[in-house]
Amino acid sequence: MTAQPQTEAATEAGLGETTLNLIALGAAIGANAERAFRAHHARLTELGVSNDDMIEAVNMALRVKGDPHSQIMALAQTALVGEGGGCCGGTCACEEAGGQKGDCGDDCDCK
């Protein structure tokens, strides 16, 4: 799909060039599209958009993109360890504090 030039109708609808490029910047993050990110970052810089505004768009994209990751990790935890299980192959909290697995009383059952 190719980008369409800015139309008068889009501007009247409230979707100006800055908004469209901020959306595209976030979409580039979601699609892992480095080339698109660089192009929209450059255009937004030319338009005088602040880094804070671009960071806000990127952070929104990361929140949207991260949701499926969180869901699949919850599925893996439930399928592999069970509901309310302890570690999913990671380090117990007690180990991180310098103790031994199972010593911290956090119901971690990876002894």
Buried (B, 14 or more C-beta within 10 A) or exposed (E): EEEEEEEEEBEEEEBBBBBBBBBBBBBBBEEEBEEBBEBBBEBBEEEEBEEEEBEEBBEBBEEEBEEEEEEEEEEEBEEEBEEEBBBEEEEBBBBEEEEEBBBBEEEBBBE
